[in-house]
Amino acid sequence: MTARRIGPLLALAIACSGPVAAQSTLVGETFRISRATGEIRIDGDLSDEGWRSATRVEKWYEVQPGDNTEPPVRNIAFLTFDERFLYVGFEFEDPHPDAIRAPLGDHDNINGNSTDFGGIFLDPLNTGRTAIEFFVSPRNVQYDAVTDDASNENSSPDFFWDSATRITEHGWTLEMRIPFSSLRYKNLDPQTWGIILFRNYPRQFRYQFFSTRLPKNSNCLICRENRLIGLESLPAGGHVVAAPYLNGSQTVHRQDDDLTHPLVNASQARLGFDLKYTPNANNALDATVRPDFSQVESDTAQISANERFALFYPEKRPFFLEGVDLFQTPFQAVYTRTITAPDWGARATGKEGGIRYTALVTGDAGGGSVVLPGPNASSTANQDSASTVIVARAKRDMGLSFVGVLMTDREGRDDGSHNRVVGPDFQWRPSAADVVTGQWLYSATRTPNRPDLADEWNGQSLRGSAAQLYWNHNTRNLDWYAKYADVGDGFRANTGFVPQVGYREASASTGWQVYPKGFVTRERTFVQFDYQAEPSGAVITRDVEPGVGMDTRWNGFMQFRYIDNRTRAGDTGPVIGRKQFGYYTQLSPSRRLALVAVNGTIGQDIDFDNARPAHGATINGNATIQATVHLALDVVENVRWLTVDDAAGRNTRLFTQSVQRVKGTYMFTSRMFLRVIAQYVSTSRDPALYISSVAARSGDFGGSALFAYKINWQSVMFIGYGDDRELSDLNRLTPLDHQFFVKVSYAFQR
């Protein structure tokens, strides 16, 4: 089945996406809310006059590990509102308050396996598929995210809201105040919203309580939300948030890669701002001038040795996060971190005529790297040229199904290059157990005429398409999926993250779940299959993996699988077989040892650099130690090694790469912290075993210290220091650069 032939399947699925899986058949009971009759102070005390007339919700369901059973502890929620805010209160019973797991942490730093928390999923547009999460721990650590039944959860977006908590002798209480100006809702009176009340209760197992029933292994969450009615006379819009920032830095760095050259001292002052205007409650306009990454933690440690494709890191800049769920499609055709140094940007997001949309345009000064995809591996090239980037996305909901269209355009300002991508996508839910998703994209590209940077950048024109069709089926015991993808060799998504092109893929998986009592609460036996080939029929990879996974005591998850894989080593290399044992285990044993996890593979492997069989292992371990309520230590130790046969037939170590990372965070309060990170990446090789010239040793060290004070997510002060070093030929860590920086940002709201 080619990409051209998938088009009719899209049309057929869209045409059939009528009321088969009607939303009304899945939703929970309705809550009627009324206006507060008195004042509410956000202090964790639910005795204020305004709570007395609030809607009271006492019916909850234990969804995990139970099956919509009565929770073992009592939970009560209260709902009300006034002319500016939605108020939500909770009384969470706990027979052993001393067992509450509630360390202090930074915003969004809540681990569901090791932290008590509660809150809501809120769907103001009543889509039945997309909601905002507002969660709070007993120490008033806030977590907010956007979750979508089609694309899962994204915690990058942040919102303006308030909360307060109190730990009592009977459990803990929570008050939340959410401004209507932080939400997008329809221009209707009265309103109908979707809402789910939630409590996370980690003890021997991770208990999860909801205000609505959720069948085991359901393929959607928000579709089963409760209805919230009675909201009326809400604000119509006109809200403005202006967040200017000033960032000053003193940097000492090297001008090139020669470690013998002297360091150069440079100072920089940078001024920028983010502006958000909501002309009405359904739409938002954003503008930015020189948004920066200074509030972003260093990228998570990932081993890159012997990897065929580029690594992915998340976006955190506020301008790019409004309506972020709209960018999630089967292909990662939008990856805003490819906009590496934006000078300016403008964006509109909202819903009109039943269509949700977002459109942005930004000027990118260049820098960073561009992923050059291929069928067997990807590489990168320096992005020297400035460009103008346009991204637009529209999505029309039809019950629990939807159709959408995506367009991206990157136009080089100086070199005549461009990359334009456009195409439709859809999701169809024919039943409560089935989800069918598809996308078709077409791209037209003119590369820069810079063969000095990349061989394929010779000013040529490339055209290609990419198509994907995916069917997922979930019931209490049986689950399966089937997927087909066809991506042309000429397809490029330079504003996205598509590191592989020129292949056709068929994959499938099926599993059977049971729910025993005792140490294991859920066990899934599965087998999955994947086959990739070039259009000519040349095999890229073939993979069969049977295995078993389980949820366990201590909020744990374990998975073990046998891997039977054959993969081509390089564009013209042989297809090499490898048989491996893969494992993953994660536990949260106690309040002190909040997390311990290890995963990896061991057995036969492939030396992709030299296109030959190998043996080896990958071990990734990490742990979180909550030394006190204020101090947390995160430790990462990742290692990978390969051995190959040398000329004499002896099994010899080809390389060993390791990543060691330690992060210590001391929380003075939930708004103020000091964080120190140290990371060392080292690689040792046997140059005699490589076809091309390589260094026997390489390594780099990165260290940073950051003091932060946050009034809210856009009113912040950062003071930081960073130090980067590289291993020299003399086996010394030679300084590459070090930087001291200060950032102050304040959000003015009206």
WOKACOR-V385777 format. One record per residue. N is the residue number from 1. RES is the residue in three letters. PHI is phi as a letter, one per 20 degrees, with the letter a starting at -180 (none if undefined). D_FIRST is the distance of its C-alpha to the first C-alpha in Angstrom with 1 decimal. Layout:
n-><N	N>
res-><RES	RES>
phi-><PHI	PHI>
d_first-><D_FIRST	D_FIRST>
This chain:
n-><1	2	3	4	5	6	7	8	9	10	11	12	13	14	15	16	17	18	19	20	21	22	23	24	25	26	27	28	29	30	31	32	33	34	35	36	37	38	39	40	41	42	43	44	45	46	47	48	49	50	51	52	53	54	55	56	57	58	59	60	61	62	63	64	65	66	67	68	69	70	71	72	73	74	75	76	77	78	79	80	81	82	83	84	85	86	87	88	89	90	91	92	93	94	95	96	97	98	99	100	101	102	103	104	105	106	107	108	109	110	111	112	113	114	115	116	117	118	119	120	121	122	123	124	125	126	127	128	129	130	131	132	133	134	135	136	137	138	139	140	141	142	143	144	145	146	147	148	149	150	151	152	153	154	155	156	157	158	159	160	161	162	163	164	165	166	167	168	169	170	171	172	173	174	175	176	177	178	179	180	181	182	183	184	185	186	187	188	189	190	191	192	193	194	195	196	197	198	199	200	201	202	203	204	205	206	207	208	209	210	211	212	213	214	215	216	217	218	219	220	221	222	223	224	225	226	227	228	229	230	231	232	233	234	235	236	237	238	239	240	241	242	243	244	245	246	247	248	249	250	251	252	253	254	255	256	257	258	259	260	261	262	263	264	265	266	267	268	269	270	271	272	273	274	275	276	277	278	279	280	281	282	283	284	285	286	287	288	289	290	291	292	293	294	295	296	297	298	299	300	301	302	303	304	305	306	307	308	309	310	311	312	313	314	315	316	317	318	319	320	321	322	323	324	325	326	327	328	329	330	331	332	333	334	335	336	337	338	339	340	341	342	343	344	345	346	347	348	349	350	351	352	353	354	355	356	357	358	359	360	361	362	363	364	365	366	367	368	369	370	371	372	373	374	375	376	377	378	379	380	381	382	383	384	385	386	387	388	389	390	391	392	393	394	395	396	397	398	399	400	401	402	403	404	405	406	407	408	409	410	411	412	413	414	415	416	417	418	419	420	421	422	423	424	425	426	427	428	429	430	431	432	433	434	435	436	437	438	439	440	441	442	443	444	445	446	447	448	449	450	451	452	453	454	455	456	457	458	459	460	461	462	463	464	465	466	467	468	469	470	471	472	473	474	475	476	477	478	479	480	481	482	483	484	485	486	487	488	489	490	491	492	493	494	495	496	497	498	499	500	501	502	503	504	505	506	507	508	509	510	511	512	513	514	515	516	517	518	519	520	521	522	523	524	525	526	527	528	529	530	531	532	533	534	535	536	537	538	539	540	541	542	543	544	545	546	547	548	549	550	551	552	553	554	555	556	557	558	559	560	561	562	563	564	565	566	567	568	569	570	571	572	573	574	575	576	577	578	579	580	581	582	583	584	585	586	587	588	589	590	591	592	593	594	595	596	597	598	599	600	601	602	603	604	605	606	607	608	609	610	611	612	613	614	615	616	617	618	619	620	621	622	623	624	625	626	627	628	629	630	631	632	633	634	635	636	637	638	639	640	641	642	643	644	645	646	647	648	649	650	651	652	653	654	655	656	657	658	659	660	661	662	663	664	665	666	667	668	669	670	671	672	673	674	675	676	677	678	679	680	681	682	683	684	685	686	687	688	689	690	691	692	693	694	695	696	697	698	699	700	701	702	703	704	705	706	707	708	709	710	711	712	713	714	715	716	717	718	719	720	721	722	723	724	725	726	727	728	729	730	731	732	733	734	735	736	737	738	739	740	741	742	743	744	745	746	747	748	749	750>
res-><MET	THR	ALA	ARG	ARG	ILE	GLY	PRO	LEU	LEU	ALA	LEU	ALA	ILE	ALA	CYS	SER	GLY	PRO	VAL	ALA	ALA	GLN	SER	THR	LEU	VAL	GLY	GLU	THR	PHE	ARG	ILE	SER	ARG	ALA	THR	GLY	GLU	ILE	ARG	ILE	ASP	GLY	ASP	LEU	SER	ASP	GLU	GLY	TRP	ARG	SER	ALA	THR	ARG	VAL	GLU	LYS	TRP	TYR	GLU	VAL	GLN	PRO	GLY	ASP	ASN	THR	GLU	PRO	PRO	VAL	ARG	ASN	ILE	ALA	PHE	LEU	THR	PHE	ASP	GLU	ARG	PHE	LEU	TYR	VAL	GLY	PHE	GLU	PHE	GLU	ASP	PRO	HIS	PRO	ASP	ALA	ILE	ARG	ALA	PRO	LEU	GLY	ASP	HIS	ASP	ASN	ILE	ASN	GLY	ASN	SER	THR	ASP	PHE	GLY	GLY	ILE	PHE	LEU	ASP	PRO	LEU	ASN	THR	GLY	ARG	THR	ALA	ILE	GLU	PHE	PHE	VAL	SER	PRO	ARG	ASN	VAL	GLN	TYR	ASP	ALA	VAL	THR	ASP	ASP	ALA	SER	ASN	GLU	ASN	SER	SER	PRO	ASP	PHE	PHE	TRP	ASP	SER	ALA	THR	ARG	ILE	THR	GLU	HIS	GLY	TRP	THR	LEU	GLU	MET	ARG	ILE	PRO	PHE	SER	SER	LEU	ARG	TYR	LYS	ASN	LEU	ASP	PRO	GLN	THR	TRP	GLY	ILE	ILE	LEU	PHE	ARG	ASN	TYR	PRO	ARG	GLN	PHE	ARG	TYR	GLN	PHE	PHE	SER	THR	ARG	LEU	PRO	LYS	ASN	SER	ASN	CYS	LEU	ILE	CYS	ARG	GLU	ASN	ARG	LEU	ILE	GLY	LEU	GLU	SER	LEU	PRO	ALA	GLY	GLY	HIS	VAL	VAL	ALA	ALA	PRO	TYR	LEU	ASN	GLY	SER	GLN	THR	VAL	HIS	ARG	GLN	ASP	ASP	ASP	LEU	THR	HIS	PRO	LEU	VAL	ASN	ALA	SER	GLN	ALA	ARG	LEU	GLY	PHE	ASP	LEU	LYS	TYR	THR	PRO	ASN	ALA	ASN	ASN	ALA	LEU	ASP	ALA	THR	VAL	ARG	PRO	ASP	PHE	SER	GLN	VAL	GLU	SER	ASP	THR	ALA	GLN	ILE	SER	ALA	ASN	GLU	ARG	PHE	ALA	LEU	PHE	TYR	PRO	GLU	LYS	ARG	PRO	PHE	PHE	LEU	GLU	GLY	VAL	ASP	LEU	PHE	GLN	THR	PRO	PHE	GLN	ALA	VAL	TYR	THR	ARG	THR	ILE	THR	ALA	PRO	ASP	TRP	GLY	ALA	ARG	ALA	THR	GLY	LYS	GLU	GLY	GLY	ILE	ARG	TYR	THR	ALA	LEU	VAL	THR	GLY	ASP	ALA	GLY	GLY	GLY	SER	VAL	VAL	LEU	PRO	GLY	PRO	ASN	ALA	SER	SER	THR	ALA	ASN	GLN	ASP	SER	ALA	SER	THR	VAL	ILE	VAL	ALA	ARG	ALA	LYS	ARG	ASP	MET	GLY	LEU	SER	PHE	VAL	GLY	VAL	LEU	MET	THR	ASP	ARG	GLU	GLY	ARG	ASP	ASP	GLY	SER	HIS	ASN	ARG	VAL	VAL	GLY	PRO	ASP	PHE	GLN	TRP	ARG	PRO	SER	ALA	ALA	ASP	VAL	VAL	THR	GLY	GLN	TRP	LEU	TYR	SER	ALA	THR	ARG	THR	PRO	ASN	ARG	PRO	ASP	LEU	ALA	ASP	GLU	TRP	ASN	GLY	GLN	SER	LEU	ARG	GLY	SER	ALA	ALA	GLN	LEU	TYR	TRP	ASN	HIS	ASN	THR	ARG	ASN	LEU	ASP	TRP	TYR	ALA	LYS	TYR	ALA	ASP	VAL	GLY	ASP	GLY	PHE	ARG	ALA	ASN	THR	GLY	PHE	VAL	PRO	GLN	VAL	GLY	TYR	ARG	GLU	ALA	SER	ALA	SER	THR	GLY	TRP	GLN	VAL	TYR	PRO	LYS	GLY	PHE	VAL	THR	ARG	GLU	ARG	THR	PHE	VAL	GLN	PHE	ASP	TYR	GLN	ALA	GLU	PRO	SER	GLY	ALA	VAL	ILE	THR	ARG	ASP	VAL	GLU	PRO	GLY	VAL	GLY	MET	ASP	THR	ARG	TRP	ASN	GLY	PHE	MET	GLN	PHE	ARG	TYR	ILE	ASP	ASN	ARG	THR	ARG	ALA	GLY	ASP	THR	GLY	PRO	VAL	ILE	GLY	ARG	LYS	GLN	PHE	GLY	TYR	TYR	THR	GLN	LEU	SER	PRO	SER	ARG	ARG	LEU	ALA	LEU	VAL	ALA	VAL	ASN	GLY	THR	ILE	GLY	GLN	ASP	ILE	ASP	PHE	ASP	ASN	ALA	ARG	PRO	ALA	HIS	GLY	ALA	THR	ILE	ASN	GLY	ASN	ALA	THR	ILE	GLN	ALA	THR	VAL	HIS	LEU	ALA	LEU	ASP	VAL	VAL	GLU	ASN	VAL	ARG	TRP	LEU	THR	VAL	ASP	ASP	ALA	ALA	GLY	ARG	ASN	THR	ARG	LEU	PHE	THR	GLN	SER	VAL	GLN	ARG	VAL	LYS	GLY	THR	TYR	MET	PHE	THR	SER	ARG	MET	PHE	LEU	ARG	VAL	ILE	ALA	GLN	TYR	VAL	SER	THR	SER	ARG	ASP	PRO	ALA	LEU	TYR	ILE	SER	SER	VAL	ALA	ALA	ARG	SER	GLY	ASP	PHE	GLY	GLY	SER	ALA	LEU	PHE	ALA	TYR	LYS	ILE	ASN	TRP	GLN	SER	VAL	MET	PHE	ILE	GLY	TYR	GLY	ASP	ASP	ARG	GLU	LEU	SER	ASP	LEU	ASN	ARG	LEU	THR	PRO	LEU	ASP	HIS	GLN	PHE	PHE	VAL	LYS	VAL	SER	TYR	ALA	PHE	GLN	ARG>
phi-><none	e	f	f	e	f	g	g	f	f	f	f	f	f	f	e	e	e	e	g	d	f	f	f	e	d	f	e	f	e	d	e	d	c	f	f	e	a	f	c	e	e	b	n	d	e	e	f	g	f	e	f	d	f	f	d	d	d	e	c	c	e	e	b	e	f	c	l	d	f	f	f	c	e	c	c	d	c	c	b	b	c	f	c	c	e	d	c	c	c	d	d	f	b	f	c	g	f	e	f	e	b	f	f	a	f	g	m	e	c	e	f	f	c	c	f	a	b	q	c	e	c	c	f	e	l	f	m	b	c	b	d	e	c	c	b	e	f	e	m	e	e	c	c	a	d	c	c	f	e	c	m	e	c	e	f	f	c	c	e	a	c	b	b	c	b	e	d	f	d	q	b	d	b	c	c	c	d	f	f	f	e	d	d	b	f	e	c	b	f	e	c	d	d	b	c	e	b	c	d	c	e	c	f	c	e	e	c	d	c	e	c	f	c	f	g	m	f	e	b	d	f	f	d	f	f	e	d	c	o	f	b	l	e	g	e	p	n	e	c	c	d	c	f	c	c	c	d	b	c	c	d	b	e	e	b	e	f	f	e	f	f	f	d	e	b	d	b	d	c	d	b	a	d	c	c	c	d	f	b	f	d	c	c	d	c	c	b	c	l	f	c	d	f	e	e	f	g	g	f	f	c	f	d	f	m	e	e	c	f	e	d	c	e	e	c	f	g	g	e	d	f	m	f	f	f	e	e	c	g	e	e	f	c	b	f	f	f	e	e	b	f	e	b	a	c	b	c	b	r	b	c	l	n	d	e	b	b	b	c	c	b	d	d	f	n	n	m	c	d	f	d	e	b	f	d	a	c	c	c	c	f	e	e	e	f	b	d	d	c	c	c	b	c	b	d	e	c	m	e	d	b	c	b	b	c	c	c	b	d	d	f	e	d	d	m	e	b	b	c	c	b	r	e	b	b	c	c	d	f	b	f	d	c	c	d	c	b	b	c	c	c	c	c	c	d	f	f	e	c	f	f	e	b	g	f	e	d	n	f	d	c	c	a	c	c	c	b	c	c	c	c	c	c	c	g	d	d	c	b	b	c	b	c	c	b	c	f	f	e	f	c	c	f	d	c	c	c	e	c	c	m	b	c	c	c	b	b	b	b	b	c	d	c	c	f	d	p	f	d	d	b	c	c	e	b	b	c	c	b	c	c	b	f	g	f	o	f	f	e	b	c	b	c	c	e	a	b	c	b	e	c	g	m	l	d	c	c	b	c	b	d	d	d	c	c	c	f	e	n	f	c	f	f	e	d	e	b	c	c	d	d	b	b	b	b	c	c	f	b	f	f	e	f	b	b	b	b	b	q	c	b	p	f	b	c	e	f	f	c	l	b	f	b	c	r	b	c	c	d	c	b	b	d	d	e	f	b	g	e	d	c	c	d	c	c	c	d	b	c	b	c	c	c	e	e	f	e	n	e	f	c	f	f	b	c	c	c	c	d	b	c	c	d	c	d	e	f	b	f	d	c	b	c	c	c	c	c	c	c	d	c	c	d	c	d	g	f	e	d	f	e	f	c	f	f	b	b	a	b	c	c	c	b	c	c	d	c	c	c	f	b	f	d	d	b	c	c	c	b	b	c	b	d	c	c	f	e	f	e	m	c	e	e	g	e	a	b	b	d	b	c	c	c	c	c	e	e	c	b>
d_first-><0.0	3.8	6.9	8.2	6.2	7.2	10.7	11.6	11.0	13.4	15.8	15.8	16.6	19.2	20.7	21.1	22.6	26.1	28.9	27.2	27.8	31.0	32.7	36.1	35.2	34.7	37.5	40.7	44.3	45.8	48.3	50.8	52.2	55.5	57.2	59.4	63.1	64.3	63.6	61.1	61.7	58.8	60.7	59.2	62.0	60.9	64.5	64.3	65.3	61.9	60.2	62.6	60.9	57.3	54.7	54.8	51.8	52.7	50.0	47.5	45.0	44.3	40.5	40.5	41.6	42.8	40.8	42.3	45.8	49.1	49.3	52.1	53.6	54.4	52.5	53.7	52.2	53.9	52.4	54.2	54.2	56.5	56.2	54.4	52.9	50.9	52.9	51.5	53.8	53.4	55.9	54.3	56.5	56.7	59.3	59.4	59.2	60.0	56.6	54.7	52.3	52.7	53.0	53.3	50.3	48.8	46.9	43.5	44.7	44.4	42.9	42.0	42.8	46.3	47.5	48.8	47.7	47.2	46.0	43.6	40.1	40.8	38.5	40.7	38.1	37.5	33.7	33.3	30.7	32.4	35.9	38.4	39.9	43.7	45.0	48.4	50.0	53.6	54.7	53.2	50.3	47.7	43.9	41.7	37.9	35.2	32.9	29.8	28.0	24.7	25.6	28.6	32.0	33.2	36.9	37.2	38.5	42.2	44.4	48.1	49.6	52.6	53.3	56.1	56.6	59.4	59.6	62.2	63.9	61.6	58.3	57.1	56.7	54.3	54.7	52.0	52.5	49.5	50.3	48.5	48.2	45.7	43.4	41.2	41.8	41.8	44.7	45.9	49.2	49.2	46.1	43.7	42.0	40.1	41.7	41.5	44.5	44.0	46.1	45.1	47.7	47.2	49.7	49.0	45.6	43.8	44.7	42.8	44.4	42.9	44.4	41.5	39.9	36.6	35.0	34.1	30.6	30.1	26.9	29.1	32.7	33.7	32.5	35.5	38.1	41.6	42.7	45.4	47.5	50.9	50.2	51.9	53.5	51.3	51.6	49.8	49.0	50.8	50.4	50.6	50.0	51.0	50.7	52.2	52.3	54.4	53.3	55.7	55.1	57.0	54.8	55.9	53.1	52.5	51.5	49.4	48.1	51.4	53.1	56.5	56.6	58.6	57.2	57.3	58.5	56.9	57.5	55.2	55.6	52.6	52.7	49.8	49.0	46.5	47.1	45.7	46.7	45.7	46.9	46.1	44.8	41.3	40.8	41.5	42.1	42.1	43.6	44.1	46.1	45.4	43.9	44.4	43.2	46.7	46.2	43.2	43.6	42.7	39.0	38.4	38.9	35.7	35.7	33.9	34.9	32.1	29.4	26.3	25.5	27.8	29.5	29.4	32.6	33.2	34.7	38.3	39.7	40.8	39.8	36.1	36.1	36.9	34.0	32.1	29.8	28.3	26.8	24.8	21.1	18.1	18.2	21.9	22.0	25.8	28.1	31.5	33.2	31.7	34.5	37.0	40.3	40.3	43.6	43.0	40.5	40.3	38.1	37.9	36.3	36.8	35.8	36.6	35.8	33.7	31.5	31.8	31.6	32.5	33.0	34.7	36.0	37.6	39.2	38.3	41.0	38.6	39.1	37.0	33.8	30.4	27.4	25.9	22.4	20.7	18.1	20.9	23.6	25.1	28.5	30.7	33.0	36.0	35.6	38.8	38.3	38.9	36.3	35.9	33.1	31.9	29.6	29.0	27.3	27.6	26.6	27.5	28.1	27.8	29.5	27.7	24.4	23.9	22.1	22.7	22.4	23.2	24.7	26.3	28.3	30.4	32.8	35.0	38.6	40.0	37.4	35.3	32.1	29.6	26.3	24.8	21.9	21.0	18.5	18.3	17.8	18.7	19.8	20.3	22.8	22.7	25.5	27.7	25.6	22.1	20.5	17.0	16.4	14.0	14.5	13.4	15.8	16.9	19.7	22.4	24.7	28.0	29.3	33.0	35.0	36.1	35.2	38.1	36.0	32.5	31.4	28.4	30.9	32.2	31.8	28.4	25.8	22.3	19.4	15.9	13.6	12.5	10.4	10.8	10.8	13.7	15.6	19.1	21.7	25.4	28.5	31.8	31.0	27.3	24.5	20.8	17.7	14.0	11.9	8.6	9.1	8.2	11.7	12.9	16.1	18.1	17.5	20.9	22.4	26.0	27.3	25.0	24.2	20.9	22.1	18.8	16.5	14.5	12.3	9.1	10.3	10.2	13.7	15.8	19.6	22.2	25.9	29.1	32.0	35.7	38.6	41.7	45.0	46.8	45.6	41.9	40.9	37.1	35.3	31.5	30.2	26.5	23.9	20.8	18.0	16.0	14.0	13.3	12.8	13.1	10.7	13.4	12.9	16.1	16.5	17.5	18.3	18.2	20.2	21.7	24.5	26.6	29.4	31.8	32.8	35.9	38.0	41.6	45.2	46.2	43.2	41.1	37.5	36.6	33.5	33.3	30.3	29.7	27.1	25.6	23.7	22.8	22.2	22.5	25.8	25.3	23.4	25.0	26.4	26.0	23.8	26.5	26.7	28.6	29.8	31.3	33.0	32.0	34.3	35.0	38.2	39.8	43.2	45.6	48.8	51.5	52.6	53.7	50.6	48.1	45.1	44.4	40.9	39.5	36.1	34.6	33.5	35.5	34.9	33.0	31.4	30.2	32.4	29.8	32.7	33.7	30.6	32.2	32.5	34.7	36.1	36.8	36.8	36.1	38.5	38.4	41.3	42.7	45.6	47.3	51.0	52.8	56.2	57.8	56.8	56.9	55.6	52.1	51.0	47.3	46.9	43.8	43.7	40.5	40.5	38.1	39.1	37.8	39.7	39.0	41.0	43.4	44.7	47.2	44.6	45.9	43.6	44.3	43.2	40.9	41.0	41.9	40.9	42.3	42.4	45.5	45.9	48.6	48.8	52.0	52.3	55.6	55.5	58.9	57.5	54.1	54.4	55.9	54.9	55.3	52.3	52.4	49.4	49.6	46.6	46.7	43.8	44.8	43.2	45.0	43.6	44.9	44.6	45.3	42.0	39.9	38.7	39.4	42.5	42.6	45.4	46.9	47.1	45.8	46.2	46.5	48.4	47.9	50.5	51.1	53.5	53.0	55.4	53.9	55.5	53.3	54.8	51.2	47.9	49.0	52.7	53.0	55.0	53.7	55.9	54.0	54.3	51.7	52.2	49.7	50.7	49.2	50.3	52.3	53.1	56.3	54.3	55.5	53.6	54.4	54.1	51.3	52.2	53.8	53.8	55.9	54.6	55.7	53.7	55.1	53.1	54.3	52.6	54.8	53.9	55.1>
